[in-house]
Amino acid sequence: MHIAKLKKLLRDINDKDASRRRAAAEALSGGDERAIYPLIKALKDDNFGVQDAAMRSLMEIKGETTAYMVLPLLRENSFLRNTAIMIIREMDKIAVPLLYVLLNDRDDDIRKFALDLIHDIQYCSYPEKLVEMLTGDQNANVRAAAAKTIGMLQYKKAIPQLIKALSDEEWVCFSALEALTNLKDDASTDALIGLLNNSSETIRFAAIEALGKIGASKAIQHLSQHISDSEGFEKTATIKSLARMGCVPSLPGVAAALIDILKEDEWDDKLIAINGLVSLKAEDAIYHVIDLAGSLDLSEPDSDDKLSTIKEAVHNFGCNDSLIALLNDDSIKYRGKVVVIEIVGDLRCKKSVPALINLLKSDFRDVRRTSIKSLGEIDSEEAKECLMEAISDDDSHVRKTAVAALGKIREMTAFEPLMKMLQNEQYNDVIDEFINALMNINPTLFLSRVGELNENIRKIAARYSSELNSEITC
């Protein structure tokens, strides 16, 4: 920035007009170290717009000098302190060396602020200092912040000290548990198992979750035993941890607890429950899993992945009476019903044919289309008859699906009905499907009779084979 412009902005930032002060504070974002102190003073301006502009400009002037000059604000009122924390965090790794001295500050809050900043910046070149604070700081909040930061830094050399911290005050213990969970090291398993008998419900709950996330096989037996020793949320958490580890015991109430987890907000928890129910082969849960599929918001970006996961899980149950019963269950949401229809088709479940035929009367086009597609996957005479009836459906989308299904199974008895219906078809995309199906069933016969078709259909058919071109020319 030119010296003349800088001098003008430094004058304007003290102007009586708040709009000029704000404009100057914004423009000083392109300044150098000479702008830092005036901007820090502007953080105390009585105009919020000026304060905000000054904060954002200081964030833009990245460097050790900015971080160093902002540090004293950590001792000011809550607004300036929080503003300083935001600015220092924006300095990223540049600020970390300057925070070291604060770790020895007499003020408990200052030491904790420094640890929190290191945690947020996610970098530290002196982790051994944090271990020293975990084991020796006089303030429990500071020790807890040190434990949490060590876990975020993945500093595994501190595992012995973190295990020792499990005997500290409850809040420190809780933070040490969080850190050990992030480190995911089997070395902490025995200590965490010991916490299952802790007098604090909060600590027991956290230990249960930690054991599930670490996933050490040694914990399975102890968690399974803990199911009968616990109740309520604690029991549910134990079952969830075992499901996360893929080792759900077949005990009374376990499947019901997993079904309850399906109703929770977090998708990760739902997925854990689904996997647990599949491992238990709990057919009673299929209704609830499908109900979950029906409630998915398809506008969400990850809805396809979620739906795929649910379908894969239900596939693992195989073709069973509980699944087929859902085809006739009117309480199942529309999208869930479509998923069931797709699954029985994928499984080629012959027992589902009567129910699928009944669904061809549905008022919902997608239900009829999906039923037709699934019937086409199943080797059944009943299914073939229904498919041939469906090629005359009033809905072109349904007709098209039925034609495609008959072509896929190459049903020769469908050839004449398809030829007859093709003559009257109005929509080109459906005509395409008719021709595809007839070519799949008997291409030689179709080519020999292409002259029976009207001009429009012959032109469309010409695209499918060079052999057809000569037929049409003749």
C-alpha positions in Angstrom: 0.0 0.0 0.0 1.3 3.5 -0.9 2.5 5.5 2.1 0.1 8.4 1.3 -2.9 6.1 1.1 -1.9 4.4 4.4 -1.5 7.8 6.2 -4.9 8.9 5.0 -6.6 5.6 6.2 -4.8 5.9 9.6 -6.3 9.5 9.9 -9.8 8.3 8.7 -9.9 5.4 11.2 -10.1 8.1 14.0 -12.6 10.3 12.1 -15.8 11.4 13.9 -17.9 9.8 11.1 -18.5 6.1 11.9 -18.9 5.3 8.2 -15.5 6.8 7.4 -13.9 4.9 10.3 -15.5 1.7 9.1 -14.4 2.2 5.5 -10.8 2.9 6.7 -10.8 -0.2 8.9 -11.9 -2.3 5.9 -9.3 -0.8 3.6 -6.5 -1.3 6.1 -6.8 -5.1 5.4 -4.3 -4.4 2.6 -1.9 -2.6 4.9 1.2 -3.8 6.7 2.4 -4.0 10.3 1.8 -0.2 10.8 -2.0 -0.8 10.5 -2.1 -3.4 13.3 -2.2 -1.2 16.4 -4.8 1.3 15.0 -6.9 -1.7 14.0 -6.6 -3.2 17.5 -7.7 0.2 18.9 -10.7 0.1 16.5 -11.8 -3.1 18.1 -12.9 -0.9 21.1 -14.8 1.5 18.8 -18.4 2.2 20.0 -19.7 1.3 16.5 -20.2 -2.5 15.8 -19.6 -2.0 12.1 -16.1 -0.5 12.8 -15.4 -3.3 15.3 -16.3 -6.0 12.8 -14.3 -4.4 10.0 -11.2 -4.0 12.2 -11.4 -7.7 13.3 -11.7 -8.9 9.7 -8.8 -6.7 8.6 -6.6 -8.0 11.3 -7.4 -11.5 10.2 -6.1 -10.6 6.7 -2.8 -9.2 8.0 -1.5 -12.7 8.8 1.8 -12.8 10.6 3.6 -13.3 13.9 3.4 -9.6 14.7 -0.4 -9.6 14.5 -0.7 -12.6 16.7 1.8 -11.2 19.2 0.0 -7.8 19.4 -3.4 -9.4 19.8 -2.4 -11.7 22.6 -2.9 -9.1 25.4 -6.6 -8.9 24.5 -7.1 -12.3 26.0 -7.0 -10.5 29.4 -9.7 -8.0 28.4 -13.5 -8.2 28.6 -15.4 -11.2 27.1 -16.0 -9.4 23.8 -12.4 -8.5 23.2 -11.2 -11.9 24.5 -13.4 -13.7 22.1 -12.4 -11.4 19.2 -8.8 -12.1 20.0 -9.3 -15.8 20.0 -11.0 -15.6 16.6 -8.1 -13.5 15.2 -5.3 -15.7 16.7 -7.1 -18.9 15.4 -7.0 -17.3 11.9 -3.2 -16.9 12.2 -3.0 -20.7 12.3 0.4 -22.3 12.9 2.2 -18.9 13.0 0.6 -18.3 16.4 1.5 -21.6 18.1 5.1 -20.7 19.2 3.7 -17.5 20.8 1.2 -19.5 22.9 3.9 -21.5 24.7 4.6 -18.7 27.2 0.9 -18.5 28.0 0.9 -22.1 29.2 3.0 -20.9 32.2 0.7 -18.0 33.0 -0.6 -17.6 36.5 -4.1 -17.0 35.3 -5.9 -20.4 34.9 -8.2 -18.9 32.2 -5.2 -17.8 30.1 -3.6 -21.2 30.2 -6.9 -22.8 29.1 -7.4 -20.3 26.3 -3.9 -21.1 25.0 -4.7 -24.9 25.1 -8.1 -24.3 23.4 -6.3 -22.3 20.6 -3.8 -25.1 20.0 -6.7 -27.5 19.9 -8.5 -25.4 17.3 -5.4 -24.8 15.2 -4.7 -28.6 15.4 -0.9 -28.2 15.5 1.7 -28.1 18.3 5.5 -28.3 18.2 5.8 -28.9 22.0 3.3 -31.7 22.9 5.5 -32.8 25.8 4.5 -29.4 27.5 0.9 -30.4 27.2 1.6 -33.7 28.9 3.3 -31.8 31.7 0.1 -29.7 32.1 -2.1 -32.8 32.1 -0.2 -34.3 35.0 0.8 -31.3 36.9 -1.5 -28.3 36.4 -3.4 -27.2 39.5 -6.6 -26.4 37.7 -8.9 -29.2 36.6 -10.3 -27.3 33.6 -6.7 -26.8 32.3 -5.9 -30.5 32.8 -9.1 -31.4 30.9 -8.2 -29.0 28.1 -4.7 -30.5 27.9 -6.2 -34.1 27.7 -8.6 -33.1 24.9 -5.8 -31.3 22.9 -3.4 -34.3 23.3 -6.1 -36.6 21.8 -6.7 -34.2 18.9 -2.9 -34.1 18.2 -2.8 -38.0 18.2 0.1 -37.9 20.6 0.3 -41.6 21.5 3.3 -41.2 23.8 0.9 -39.6 26.3 -1.3 -42.7 26.6 0.1 -43.7 30.0 -0.6 -40.2 31.4 -4.1 -40.2 29.9 -4.8 -43.5 31.5 -3.6 -42.1 34.8 -5.9 -39.1 34.3 -8.9 -41.5 34.3 -8.5 -41.4 38.1 -8.6 -37.6 38.1 -11.7 -35.4 38.7 -14.8 -36.4 36.7 -14.4 -33.6 34.1 -10.7 -34.5 33.5 -11.5 -38.2 33.4 -14.2 -37.4 30.7 -11.7 -35.5 28.6 -9.1 -38.2 29.0 -11.7 -40.7 27.8 -12.4 -38.5 24.7 -8.6 -38.4 24.0 -8.1 -42.1 24.3 -11.1 -42.7 22.0 -9.4 -40.5 19.4 -6.1 -42.3 19.8 -7.9 -45.7 19.3 -5.1 -47.7 20.9 -5.7 -51.2 22.5 -3.3 -50.3 25.3 -6.0 -48.3 27.0 -8.6 -51.1 26.9 -8.0 -52.6 30.4 -8.3 -49.2 32.0 -11.5 -48.4 30.1 -13.0 -51.8 31.1 -12.3 -50.9 34.7 -14.5 -47.8 34.4 -17.6 -49.9 33.7 -17.9 -50.2 37.4 -17.3 -46.5 38.1 -19.8 -44.8 40.5 -20.5 -42.0 37.9 -23.1 -42.8 35.3 -21.5 -40.2 33.0 -18.1 -41.9 33.2 -19.6 -45.3 32.6 -21.5 -44.1 29.6 -18.4 -42.4 28.1 -16.3 -45.6 28.8 -18.9 -47.7 27.0 -18.8 -45.5 24.0 -15.0 -45.4 24.0 -14.7 -49.1 24.1 -17.1 -49.4 21.1 -15.1 -46.9 19.0 -11.7 -48.3 19.9 -13.1 -51.8 19.0 -10.7 -54.0 20.9 -11.9 -57.6 20.9 -11.0 -57.9 24.6 -13.8 -55.6 25.5 -16.6 -57.7 23.9 -17.0 -60.1 26.8 -17.1 -57.3 29.3 -19.6 -55.2 27.4 -21.8 -58.3 26.8 -21.8 -58.9 30.5 -22.6 -55.2 31.2 -25.9 -55.5 29.3 -27.4 -57.4 32.1 -25.8 -55.1 34.7 -27.2 -51.9 33.2 -30.5 -50.3 32.3 -32.0 -47.4 30.3 -29.6 -45.3 28.2 -26.6 -47.0 29.6 -27.9 -50.4 28.4 -28.7 -49.0 25.0 -25.2 -47.5 24.8 -23.7 -50.9 25.6 -25.7 -52.6 22.9 -24.8 -49.8 20.4 -21.1 -50.2 21.2 -21.3 -54.0 20.6 -23.2 -53.4 17.4 -20.4 -51.0 16.3 -17.9 -53.8 16.9 -20.0 -56.3 14.9 -20.6 -58.6 17.9 -24.2 -58.2 19.1 -25.2 -60.9 21.6 -28.5 -62.7 21.1 -30.0 -61.7 24.5 -33.5 -60.6 25.4 -34.2 -57.0 24.7 -31.2 -56.5 22.4 -33.2 -56.4 19.1 -35.8 -54.1 20.6 -33.1 -51.7 21.8 -31.5 -51.6 18.3 -34.9 -50.9 16.8 -35.3 -47.9 19.2 -31.9 -46.7 18.0 -33.3 -46.5 14.4 -35.5 -43.7 15.7 -32.6 -41.6 16.8 -31.5 -38.5 14.8 -28.0 -39.5 13.8 -27.6 -41.5 10.7 -24.4 -43.1 12.0 -26.4 -44.5 14.9 -29.1 -45.8 12.6 -26.4 -47.6 10.5 -25.0 -49.2 13.6 -28.4 -50.4 14.6 -29.1 -51.8 11.1 -25.9 -53.7 11.1 -26.7 -55.1 14.5 -30.2 -56.2 13.5 -28.8 -57.9 10.4 -26.2 -59.8 12.5 -29.1 -61.0 14.8 -31.2 -62.0 11.8 -34.1 -60.2 13.6 -36.8 -60.4 10.9 -39.2 -58.4 13.1 -36.9 -55.4 12.5 -37.5 -55.5 8.7 -40.7 -53.4 9.0 -38.8 -50.7 10.9 -35.8 -50.7 8.5 -38.1 -50.3 5.5 -40.1 -47.6 7.4 -36.8 -45.7 7.7 -36.3 -46.0 3.9 -39.7 -44.6 3.4 -38.9 -41.6 5.5 -35.7 -40.6 3.7 -35.6 -37.1 2.2 -34.6 -37.8 -1.4 -33.6 -34.2 -1.9 -30.6 -34.7 0.5 -27.3 -35.3 -1.3 -26.5 -38.6 0.5 -30.0 -40.1 0.3 -29.0 -42.5 -2.5 -26.1 -43.9 -0.4 -28.4 -44.3 2.6 -31.1 -46.0 0.6 -28.5 -48.3 -0.9 -27.3 -49.2 2.6 -30.8 -50.0 3.7 -31.5 -52.2 0.7 -28.3 -54.1 1.1 -29.2 -54.8 4.8 -32.7 -56.0 3.9 -31.2 -58.2 1.2 -29.2 -60.0 3.9 -32.4 -61.2 5.5 -33.3 -63.1 2.3 -36.8 -63.9 1.0 -39.0 -64.4 4.1 -42.6 -64.0 5.2 -41.9 -60.8 7.1 -40.6 -59.1 3.9 -43.5 -60.4 1.8 -46.1 -59.3 4.4 -44.9 -55.7 3.8 -46.1 -55.8 0.2 -49.7 -56.0 1.6 -49.1 -53.6 4.5 -50.8 -50.3 3.8 -49.0 -48.6 6.8 -45.7 -48.7 4.9 -44.9 -45.4 3.4 -45.0 -45.1 -0.4 -41.3 -45.0 -1.0 -40.7 -47.8 1.5 -43.2 -49.9 -0.5 -41.3 -49.3 -3.7 -38.1 -50.4 -1.9 -39.7 -53.7 -0.8 -40.9 -54.4 -4.3 -37.4 -53.8 -5.7 -35.9 -56.1 -3.1 -38.2 -59.1 -3.7 -37.4 -58.7 -7.4 -33.7 -58.7 -6.7 -34.1 -61.8 -4.6 -36.3 -63.4 -7.3 -38.7 -64.3 -4.5 -41.4 -66.5 -6.0 -43.6 -66.3 -2.9 -44.0 -62.6 -3.6 -45.7 -63.0 -7.0 -49.3 -62.9 -5.8 -48.7 -59.8 -3.8 -46.9 -58.1 -6.7 -49.7 -59.0 -9.1 -52.2 -57.3 -6.6 -50.0 -54.2 -6.6 -50.5 -53.8 -10.3 -53.8 -52.3 -9.4 -52.2 -49.6 -7.3 -53.0 -45.9 -8.0 -49.3 -45.1 -7.8 -47.5 -45.3 -11.2 -44.1 -46.1 -9.6 -45.6 -48.9 -7.5 -47.0 -50.5 -10.7 -43.9 -49.9 -12.7 -41.6 -51.4 -10.0 -44.0 -54.3 -9.5 -43.8 -55.1 -13.2 -40.0 -54.8 -13.2 -39.8 -57.2 -10.2 -42.2 -59.7 -11.8 -39.9 -59.6 -14.8 -37.0 -60.8 -12.6 -39.0 -63.8 -11.3 -39.4 -67.0 -13.3 -43.1 -67.5 -13.0 -45.9 -68.3 -15.4 -48.3 -66.1 -13.4 -45.8 -63.2 -13.7 -45.5 -63.6 -17.5 -49.3 -63.5 -18.0 -49.5 -60.3 -16.0 -46.6 -58.7 -17.9 -48.4 -59.4 -21.2 -51.6 -57.7 -19.8 -49.6 -54.7 -18.7 -48.3 -53.9 -22.2 -51.8 -52.4 -22.8 -51.8 -50.3 -19.7 -53.1 -46.7 -20.2 -50.0 -45.3 -18.7 -47.1 -45.2 -21.2 -44.5 -45.5 -18.5 -46.1 -48.7 -17.2 -46.4 -50.0 -20.8 -42.7 -49.3 -21.4 -41.6 -51.1 -18.2 -43.8 -54.2 -19.0 -42.4 -54.3 -22.6 -38.8 -54.1 -21.3 -39.5 -56.9 -18.8 -40.8 -59.2 -21.5 -37.9 -58.5 -23.7 -35.5 -59.2 -20.9 -36.9 -62.6 -20.3 -37.3 -63.3 -24.0 -40.8 -64.6 -23.7 -41.7 -66.0 -27.1 -45.5 -66.1 -26.4 -45.3 -62.4 -26.0 -44.1 -61.8 -29.6 -47.5 -61.5 -31.3 -49.1 -59.4 -28.5 -46.1 -57.1 -28.7 -46.4 -56.8 -32.5 -50.1 -56.0 -32.2 -49.6 -53.3 -29.5 -46.6 -51.8 -31.4 -48.9 -50.9 -34.3 -50.9 -48.6 -32.1 -48.2 -47.1 -30.0 -47.9 -43.3 -30.2 -44.8 -42.5 -28.1 -41.4 -42.9 -29.7 -39.6 -43.8 -26.5 -42.1 -46.6 -26.0 -41.8 -47.7 -29.6 -38.0 -48.0 -29.0 -38.7 -50.3 -26.1 -41.1 -52.5 -28.2 -38.5 -52.9 -30.9 -35.8 -53.7 -28.4 -38.0 -56.4 -26.8 -38.9 -57.9 -30.2 -35.3 -58.0 -31.3 -34.4 -59.7 -28.0 -37.1 -62.3 -28.4 -36.7 -63.2 -32.0 -34.7 -60.8 -34.3 -35.1 -62.9 -37.4 -38.8 -63.1 -37.1 -39.1 -59.4 -36.3 -36.9 -58.5 -39.4 -39.1 -60.6 -41.6 -42.2 -58.8 -40.5 -41.0 -55.2 -40.3 -42.8 -54.4 -43.5 -46.1 -54.8 -41.6 -45.4 -51.8 -39.5 -46.3 -48.2 -40.3 -43.7 -45.7 -41.8 -42.9 -44.0 -38.5 -42.1 -47.3 -36.7 -40.1 -48.6 -39.7 -37.9 -45.4 -39.6 -37.3 -45.9 -35.8 -36.6 -49.6 -36.4 -34.0 -48.7 -39.1 -31.7 -47.3 -36.4 -31.4 -50.7 -34.7 -29.8 -52.7 -37.5 -28.2 -52.2 -40.9 -30.1 -55.3 -42.0 -33.3 -53.3 -41.4 -32.2 -50.6 -43.7 -32.1 -52.9 -46.7 -35.5 -54.3 -45.6 -37.1 -50.9 -45.6 -35.4 -49.9 -49.0 -37.0 -52.9 -50.7 
